[in-house]
Amino acid sequence: MDKSFSYKVILLLGCITACCITGGYLLHVTSKWPAIACFALSIVPIVILYRSTRNVHKKIDYFIDAISNDDYTFRFPTRKKIWNNSSDLSRQLNRVKKVMQQKRLMMQEQEKYYEILLGKINSGVLLVNETDHVIQTNQTALKLLGRDIFTHLTQLEPFAPELYIVLHSIRSGEQLKVMFSNEKERMELLVQASSFSLRGRNYKLLVISDVRQILDEQEMETWVKLFRILSHEMMNSIAPITSLSDSLLQLQTDPGATETLKEDTIHGLQVINETGKGLLSFVESYHRLLRIPTPRKELIDLPDFLNGVILLCSHLPYFSRIHITIYIDPDAPSLYADANLIGQVMINLVKNAIQAIQDSAISTGKVCLCYTKAPDGSPLLEVSDNGPGIPHEVMNQIFVPFFSTKKEGSGIGLSIARQIMRSHGGRIQVQSSPGQETKFSLFFPS
């Protein structure tokens, strides 16, 4: 408590006591008027004491109200005043306010840090209370659910009742899978739940992941490990064989060797040589998948870019019989990407489309290169054709390295395309209706 205020209270109580004692004494020994004057005089310190106490209470009440409303702009004056000296109390309240303000700023900084950290997580995160209100979420969750704003689980019930039931009923420690369709595609989600209590309230933390993305990441991690092992072992074995076969081929051209020995040896060494070079080419295909450079993103001039892709495909035998169109949505956002890498992807997709039409009985082949925007407003580049389509049984294998339905295909074109899109932070998706249309979609980040 303010020392000056305490001294003031003691002084005023002393004055009141002195006036009362003096008044009582005068009332017995003299006339009543002097006693009444002493009693009246005691009213002055009583009023001063009341006003001082009331001023202290007002300061404390104001302080509590301001802190309760997160208002730290106030400051009590510390200049001393006669009969209203509470400067020590003002300094103490200002000090408490400063400490609480610093603690508040530290908490806000921590909240901002956790919010940024939450936004960097690749899985969707939802914090839900007992009444299914969404307390906090991240951008990944909103993107997976196809929502711009998500405040309550019941918002999912009209268009995704299965997902709503899972999110509402899942218990702590459980993992459940559920099929979900947003505006762009149908996906399988993995939902994990945990619960905790905070300040007497129960909360549920829901983590939502795209099962396909998890599988893709695991698949690619497995492939990368396999490629490294194969590259190391095969290169160490094949390079000496190829070098030795070349040397032996040169020795066998010596005129002194018998004709039969020479022919048999040359034939055998040619087989070894061709096999070794074939294996080296096979390993080089692995290296191509592993050596995707870091994209150097820049603004792409789409008309020039797409016309350049068509020009580079014009040497194909069946090109003159294909009707190729380009459509660029004027409202689509600008595309920032590595033109060389995305050019590789587009050329591969256009070549595949032309070859698919060539191998079919379609009289008029059509290929369309379309640049527009995805439902979420992000850039979208598509290549579609009216070829025979992709059989359903091989749809899930076309991105697997070295899988090909063509007799002379290497099977790495679409695998490299997927790697390039991932290096851009995007993805590649295929839709095919046999006998009608096949469409490859390149989704880029906003």
N, C-alpha and C positions, 0 to 999 in steps of 0.2 A: 504494500500500500504506500501511497505518496507520503513521504515524511513530513513535508510542509503542511499537508492536509491534516495529518495526525496532530502536529503541533497546534494547528489552528483549532481543531476540535477541543483539545485539552484547554487552550486559552479561553475559548468561548464557554466551555462548561465551567471553568473557574470563575468567569465573569458572572454567569447566571447564578452560581452558588453564592458568590459574594453579595450580589444584589438581593437575593432571597434572605440570606442571614441578616444583612443590614436592615432590610425592610422589617423583618420580624422583631429585631431588637428595637427599632424606632417605634414600632407599633405598641410595645409595652412601656417604654419610658417617656415617649413624647406623644404628640398628637398623631392622628391617623394620616394626615396629608403628606408629611415627609415619608411615611412608610409606603403610601400608595405610589409616590414618585419613584421610590427605589424598585418597587415591584414592576412599575411601568418601564423603568429603565432596563430591566432584565429581558423585556420582550425583544429589544434590539439584537443581542447576541443569539437569541433563539431563532429570530428570522434569518440572521446571517448563517447560522448553523444549518438551518433547513435548506436555504438556497445553495450552500456549498455542497451539502449531501446530494441534493437533487441534481446539481451540475455534474457530479461524479457519476451518478447513475445514468444520466443522459449520455455521457461520453461512452460508458461501457455498453449501454444499449445500442448506441450508434455503431460502435466498433463491431459488436456481434452481428447486427443486421448487415453491415457492409461485407463482412467476411462470409456470411451465409449466402450472399448474392454474388460472390466472387468479384467484389468491387475493391480494388486495391489502390484506387486513385486518391483516397482521402489522406489527410495529414493533419494531426492536431497541433495547434500552435503551442510553442514551448516558452513563450515570453511570460514572465511573472507579472501578475496583477494584484493590486491591493485587495484584500479580503476575498480573493478568488484565485489563490495561488495553488494550482494543481499541475505545475510544469513537470514535476517528476512523473506523475501519472501519465501525462501526455507523451513524455519521452519513452516511457515503458510500453505504452500502447503502440507508438510508432515503431518501436524496436520489434515488438511481437509481429506487427503487420509486415515488416520487412523480411523477417525470418519465414513467415508463412508464404509470402509472395515468392521468395526464392525456392521454397519447397514446391510450390505450385508450378513454377517454371521448369523445375527439374522433372516433375511428373509429366508435363506437357512434352518436353523433349523426349522422355522415355516412350510416351505414347506414339510420338511421331516416328521414332526409331522402330518400334514394333510394327507400326503400320507399314513402313517401307519394307521391313523384313518380311512381313506377311505378303506384300505384293510381289516379292521375288520368288515365292514358292510356286512350283509348277503345278501343284495340286490345288483344287478348290477348297477353301476353308469357310465354314459357317459356324458362328457361335450363336446358339439358340437358347432361350430361357424356357421356363416351365410352361409358358402359354404359347410356345411356338413362334414367338417374335424373334426375328433375326437381329441380334445385337451388333454383330460385326461380320463382315465378309471381305473377300478380296476379289480382284479383277478376274482371276482365273475361274473362280466359282461363277461369277456373272456371265463370263464367256461360255462356260460349259452349259449353263442353264438357259442361255439365250435371253438374259434379262439385263436391262439397263439399271433398274432399281429393284431391289428384293428386300422386303421388310417383314414378310410373314410367310410361313410354309404353305398356308392355304392358297397362296397365289399360284402354286403349281397344280392344285387340284383340278381346275377346269381342263387343262391340256396335257397334264402328265400325272394322272391319278396313281399309277404304280409307283412313280418316284416319290410322290407325296406320302404315300403309305409307308414306304421304306424309311424316309427321313423322319417321319413322325413316330414310328414305332420301334426303330432300331434301338437296341440297348447298348450300354457301355461294354466295350470289349468285342462287340460283334463286327463281322465283315459280311456285307451283303452285296450281291450283284443285281443290277436292274437295267433293263433296256429303256432307252430314252431317246425321243426324237425332238430335236430343236428345229429352228428354221432352215438349217443347212443340211443336216444329215441325221441318220439314226446311229446311235452309238451305245456301247455297253459301259455302264459306270460301275465302279467299285466304291462302296460307301463304308467308311470306318468311323466308329463312334467311341467317344470317351466322355466321362462326366466328372464334374467337380462342383464344390460348393464355395460360394464367396459371399461373405456378409449375410449369411443366413438364407441365401437364395441358391437354387440348383440350376446349373447350366449344362448344356450338352455341346461338345465340340465335334463337328462333323467334317470329315476329310473326304473329298470327292475326287476320284481319279478316272481318267479315260483309260479303260482296259487296253484298247488298241494301242494307245501311245506307250503304255508300260511294256506291252509285248514287243512293239517296234524297237524301243530302246534296248530291251534285253536281247532281241534278235541281232541288232546292229553291233552291240557290245560283243556278242559271241562271234559274229563274223569277223570283226576287227582282230580279235585274239587269234582266230583260226588263220586269217590272212597273214599275220605276222609270223606265225610258226611255219606255215607252208612256204612263205617267201624265203625265210632264212634257210630252212633245210633244203629246199629244192634248188635254190640258187647255188648253194655250196656244192651240190652234187652235179648239177647239169652243166655248169660253166666249164669245169675241167673236161667233161666228156666231149662237149662240142669242140673245144680247142684241140683235144687229142685227135678227134676224127678228122679235123681239117689238116692236121699235120700228116696223118697216115695217108690221106687221099693224095697229098703231094708226093709222098715217098713211093706210092704205088704207080706213079706215072713213069718210074725208072724203066728205060728200055730193056734192061737186063733181066727183068722178071718174066716168068713164063706167062703165056697168054691166059691160060685157065686160072692160075692163081690170081693173076691181076684182075680178071673179070669178077671172080667170086669175092675177092677182098674189096674191090671197089663197090660192088653191089651191097655187101654187108655194111661197109662204112657209110655208104649213102643212106642206108636205112637208119643207122645210128645218128648220122648227121641230121636227117630230117626229123627224127624223133626228138632229138635234143633241142632243135630249133622250135619245134612245136611246143615242147614243154616250156621253153623260155617265153614263148608268146603267151602261153597259158598263165605263167607267173606274172608277166607284164600286165595282163588283165586284172589280176589281183591288185597290183601296184596302182593302177588307174583308179580303182575304187578307194584306195587309201590316201591318194595324193590330191584330194580336192582342196584347192587353195582357199585361203580366207577371202571372202567376197570383198571387192573394192566397190562399194556402192556409190552410184552417181545417178543424176536425173537422166532417164532414158527418153529419147525422142521416139515415141512409139510408132508413128508412121514410117520413119526411116528404118527403125529396128525391124518391124514386121515385114516390110518390103524387102529388106536385106535377107531375112530368113527365107522368104519365097525364092529370091534370086539364087541363094546357095543350094536350093533343092531343085532348081530348074534343069539340072543335068540328068535327073532320073529318067529312065526310058519311058515311063508311062505318064510323065509330067504333063505333056501337051493335051492329054485327054481328061485332065482333072480341072474342074472349075473351082478356083480358089478365091475366096472372098475375105475381106478384112473389115471388121467393124470396131470402131473405137467410140465408146460412150463419152460424150463431151462433159458429162457430170462426174465421171470417174476421177478418183484422186490421182495425183502424180505418182509415178513409179520410180522408186529409188532402189536400184539393184545393180549387180555386176553384169553388164551387158554381154560380156564374153561367156560367162558361165550360163546365164539364162538363155543366151543364144544357142549354146550346145543342147540345152533341154528342148527348146522349141524346134530346132532342126531335127532332132531325134524323133520328136512326136509327129512332125509333119511327114518325115520319111516313113514312119510306121503307118501313118494313115494312107499315104499314097500306095505303099506296098500291099496293104490290106485290101484296098479297092482293086488293085491290079490282079490279085490272086482270086478275086470273086467274079461273078458273072454280071456285075452291075454295069449297065451301059453308060450311064452318066455319073461319073464320080464327083462328089462335092466335098470340099474341105473348107472349114471356116476358122479363121483366127479372130478371136473376139477378146477385146479388152474392156472390162466394165468394173463394177464394184460389187463386192460380196454383200450379203444382207447386213453385216455389221459395219459396212462402209469402207472396208479395207480393199486394196487393189486385188483384182481377180483377172487372170489371163487364162483363156481356154482355147483348146484345139479340138474340134469336133469333125467327124466324117460320117458319111452314110454307107460305110463298108459293112462287112458281114457281122461285125461285133465280136466280142470276146466271150467264149464259152464260159458258163457259170462255174464249171468245175476247175478252171485254171485262173479265175479272177483273182483269187487270193495268193497266187504264186508268181504273178507277172513281175513283181518287184524283188523277188528273191534272186540274188546274184547267180548268173549262169543258167537260169531257166529261160528257155526260148521255145516257141512253137514253130520257128522258121528252121529250115534245113541248114542254112548257112548263117544263122544268127549266133552272136556271141553270148547273148543273154545278160549283158551288163549295162545296156543303154538305159533302161528304166531304173536300174539300181543306182546308177550314177545320177540320174535325174532326181531321184529322191534324196540322195546325199546333198546335192547342190541346193535343193529347196530347204532342207534342214539347216544347211550352213547359213541361209538367209533368214532363218527364224520362221519359215513358212512350211507348207506341206503340199503334197501332190495327191490328188484324188481322182479316181476313174469311175465313170458310170457307163454302162453298156446295155443296150437293148438289141439282142441278136436280130440281124436283118433290118435294123432301123438306124441306129446311131450309136457311136462311141464318142465319149467326151472325156478328155483329160483336163482337169482344172488345177491351176497353180494358184494357191492362196498365199498372199504376202502379208506380213504384219503391217498394221496401220502406221 
